[in-house]
Amino acid sequence: MSIGRAILLIALVFPGLMVVATSIYAYNADFATMERTERYVEQLARQRRADDRQLQLAYHRSMVHRMNAFTNGTWGFIGATIAAIGIHGLAITKEESIQDQKRSGN
């Protein structure tokens, strides 16, 4: 493996895949929490005992989790793009054989 390919692998592919993995994990956690808060808002609205302040607070908590899930998904796409750039670089980089190195050294 040439030094250029190793740099692409270490600098782009591995970090990109790590960003994708962590953002998917965080997305799943935030989406599950968002679903719980949405059910809580619906429960408060159906009870009709809650005042507007409680409903607004529950709704805004739900919106926070919705924005977190959106940003986690966005970071997943960014990480996938970084990894794809690295994989593209690996695919187009020509692997030099020992014979090619000997020819260029002469």
C-alpha positions as CSV (number, residue, x, y, z in Angstrom):
1,M,0.0,0.0,0.0
2,S,1.4,3.4,-1.0
3,I,1.7,6.2,1.5
4,G,-0.9,8.3,-0.4
5,R,-3.5,5.5,0.0
6,A,-2.7,5.1,3.6
7,I,-3.2,8.8,4.2
8,L,-6.6,8.7,2.4
9,L,-7.6,5.7,4.5
10,I,-6.6,7.2,7.8
11,A,-7.5,10.9,7.1
12,L,-10.9,10.4,5.3
13,V,-12.3,6.9,5.2
14,F,-12.0,6.0,8.9
15,P,-13.1,9.3,10.3
16,G,-16.0,9.5,7.9
17,L,-17.3,6.1,8.9
18,M,-16.9,7.0,12.6
19,V,-19.0,10.1,12.1
20,V,-21.7,8.1,10.3
21,A,-21.8,5.5,13.0
22,T,-22.0,7.9,15.9
23,S,-24.6,10.1,14.2
24,I,-26.8,7.0,13.4
25,Y,-26.6,6.0,17.1
26,A,-27.4,9.5,18.3
27,Y,-30.2,9.8,15.7
28,N,-31.8,6.6,17.0
29,A,-31.7,7.8,20.6
30,D,-33.1,11.3,19.7
31,F,-35.8,9.9,17.5
32,A,-37.0,7.5,20.2
33,T,-37.0,10.4,22.7
34,M,-38.9,12.5,20.2
35,E,-41.5,9.8,19.8
36,R,-42.0,9.7,23.6
37,T,-42.4,13.5,23.9
38,E,-44.8,13.5,21.0
39,R,-47.0,10.9,22.7
40,Y,-46.8,13.0,25.9
41,V,-48.0,16.1,24.1
42,E,-50.8,14.1,22.6
43,Q,-51.7,12.7,26.1
44,L,-51.7,16.2,27.6
45,A,-53.9,17.6,24.8
46,R,-56.4,14.8,25.2
47,Q,-56.6,15.1,29.0
48,R,-57.8,18.7,28.7
49,R,-56.5,19.3,32.3
50,A,-53.2,20.7,31.2
51,D,-53.0,24.5,30.8
52,D,-51.3,26.2,27.8
53,R,-48.0,26.6,29.6
54,Q,-47.6,22.8,30.1
55,L,-48.6,22.1,26.5
56,Q,-46.2,24.7,25.2
57,L,-43.3,23.3,27.3
58,A,-44.0,19.8,26.2
59,Y,-44.3,20.8,22.6
60,H,-41.0,22.8,22.6
61,R,-39.3,19.8,24.3
62,S,-40.5,17.7,21.4
63,M,-39.2,20.3,18.9
64,V,-35.8,20.2,20.5
65,H,-35.6,16.5,19.9
66,R,-36.8,16.9,16.4
67,M,-34.0,19.4,15.6
68,N,-31.5,17.1,17.3
69,A,-32.6,14.2,15.1
70,F,-32.4,16.4,12.0
71,T,-28.9,17.6,12.8
72,N,-27.7,14.0,13.6
73,G,-29.0,12.9,10.2
74,T,-27.2,15.8,8.6
75,W,-24.0,14.8,10.2
76,G,-24.5,11.3,9.0
77,F,-24.7,12.6,5.4
78,I,-21.6,14.8,6.0
79,G,-19.6,11.8,7.3
80,A,-20.8,9.6,4.4
81,T,-19.6,12.3,2.0
82,I,-16.2,12.5,3.7
83,A,-15.9,8.7,3.6
84,A,-17.0,8.6,-0.1
85,I,-14.3,11.2,-1.0
86,G,-11.7,9.0,0.6
87,I,-13.0,5.8,-1.1
88,H,-13.1,7.6,-4.4
89,G,-9.5,8.7,-3.8
90,L,-8.5,5.1,-3.1
91,A,-10.2,3.9,-6.2
92,I,-8.5,6.3,-8.6
93,T,-5.1,6.2,-7.0
94,K,-2.8,3.9,-9.0
95,E,-1.0,1.2,-7.0
96,E,2.6,1.2,-7.9
97,S,4.3,-2.2,-8.2
98,I,7.9,-2.9,-7.3
99,Q,8.8,-2.9,-11.0
100,D,7.3,0.5,-11.4
101,Q,9.3,1.9,-8.5
102,K,12.5,0.4,-9.9
103,R,11.8,1.9,-13.3
104,S,11.2,5.3,-11.9
105,G,14.3,5.1,-9.8
106,N,16.6,4.5,-12.8
